[in-house]
Amino acid sequence: MTANRAWTLASYPSGWVTEANFKLVESPVPSPKAGEVLVKNLWLSLDPYMRGRISQQQSYAKGVEIGEVMTGETAGEVVDSKHPGFTQGDKVLTSQRMGWQLYGCMKGEALTKVDAVRAPLSYYLGCLGMPGLTAYFGMKEIGSTKAGETVVVSAASGAVGSVVGQLAKIAGCRAVGIAGGKAKCDYVVKELGFDACIDYKAGNLYRDLKEACPKGIDVNFENVGGEVFDTVLRLMTPFSRIIVCGLISDYNATEPYALKSIRSVLVNRVRMQGMIVFDWNQRYPEARRELANLLNQGKLKYRESVVEGLEKAPQAFIGLLKGRNFGKQLIKLA
Ligand SMILES: NC(=O)c1ccc[n+]([C@@H]2O[C@H](COP(=O)([O-])OP(=O)(O)OC[C@H]3O[C@@H](n4cnc5c(N)ncnc54)[C@H](OP(=O)(O)O)[C@@H]3O)[C@@H](O)[C@H]2O)c1
């Protein structure tokens, strides 16, 4: 077995993340203690929430301390087990505490055994993982969509947004995406089957969105915030719903964007609710089962953006925050 390698936090970013905020360290591969399992990580998930974990602002979860391994979920294989529920070769999904590293020990209770025959292992970090579950619970529990309604989702080609729009279509809604650039918009309509997708970088977001949503917006699944969200607010219908899932355009900003159109929430009696996916963690098996069924029936399309090698993780993470990913961002570790 080779040595373990891990990315640790070297400094807190101020504004945009840089590669200098991380440090690659080498250490011996750890041995599991009683109740623990040693996992060889095969896939590392890179996600926008990680920016919040290396910010010193207060959030819903504890941040990474200087010198600690960067937080992150992985999918991997059991190589040694001191827990009765796991044996060598089992494929598992780890918790975010595993982090950006090649090997790690975790308590068996923090691992989820997955069926890598039903779907490729990496999918458990994407459409069958945290982003897919976010789309599922946001739409089902907060969106309360009815057939015929118009659903808008930003970051539409990404890990969460792509599933949101496809679930909207399955529910009989009109699905309209917002994404950056023609290639992403073409993919959202032609491959994922949305009714329309607006390129917010083209400079006519309000006009284009109004045209794509002639009856207004009944459900907005917000992934981006900032000017995109401000524009969507202007088109909300009376008694519409907003799921505040993410505000990625603000994650690297030193000053938060100030919304100008919040009045729309008042005059339209809009119900706006923030969500954090782990509030539904007791129901993850139900959501995974439903999403896997849709995948197996060909009703859920999914795309990955794969970078090879742990050493490229900081660079790929910065790329994700700048929208350079096209689909779920992953690092292939082996
Ligand atoms: N609340 C929860 O429990 C939860 C769980 C998972 C994810 N999230 C949130 O959901 C959102 C999407 O996450 P994801 O994993 O699916 O990521 P993703 O969409 O796969 O990747 C992020 C995308 O955000 C877009 N983006 C970045 N900067 C932007 C900007 N300034 N303006 C507009 N768009 C920008 C880019 O797409 P374009 O090229 O199209 O701009 C980029 O590809 C994030 O805000 C994330 O924090 C929340």
The ligand as an ORCA input file, in Angstrom:
! r2SCAN-3c Opt
* xyz 0 1
  N     -28.903     23.690      0.434
  C     -28.378     22.499      0.217
  O     -28.575     21.541      0.969
  C     -27.511     22.330     -1.006
  C     -27.032     21.073     -1.389
  C     -26.296     20.974     -2.579
  C     -26.024     22.123     -3.309
  N     -26.473     23.314     -2.891
  C     -26.256     24.554     -3.672
  O     -26.799     24.349     -4.953
  C     -26.078     25.127     -5.904
  C     -25.635     24.239     -7.071
  O     -24.745     23.259     -6.575
  P     -24.198     22.105     -7.536
  O     -23.466     21.140     -6.689
  O     -25.303     21.622     -8.398
  O     -23.116     22.889     -8.418
  P     -23.056     22.954    -10.013
  O     -24.291     23.600    -10.497
  O     -22.709     21.600    -10.523
  O     -21.824     23.915    -10.255
  C     -21.880     25.250     -9.872
  C     -22.441     26.118    -11.025
  O     -22.857     27.370    -10.493
  C     -22.865     28.302    -11.547
  N     -22.300     29.591    -11.127
  C     -21.132     29.807    -10.533
  N     -20.946     31.124    -10.313
  C     -22.030     31.749    -10.775
  C     -22.430     33.098    -10.839
  N     -21.656     34.089    -10.373
  N     -23.630     33.397    -11.370
  C     -24.402     32.413    -11.850
  N     -24.073     31.086    -11.838
  C     -22.888     30.773    -11.294
  C     -21.991     27.724    -12.674
  O     -22.859     27.358    -13.727
  P     -23.078     28.345    -14.977
  O     -21.881     28.149    -15.853
  O     -24.328     27.867    -15.532
  O     -23.090     29.725    -14.422
  C     -21.390     26.484    -12.051
  O     -21.173     25.474    -13.003
  C     -24.935     25.783     -5.149
  O     -25.307     27.079     -4.790
  C     -24.800     24.924     -3.899
  O     -24.241     25.614     -2.820
  C     -27.201     23.449     -1.745
*
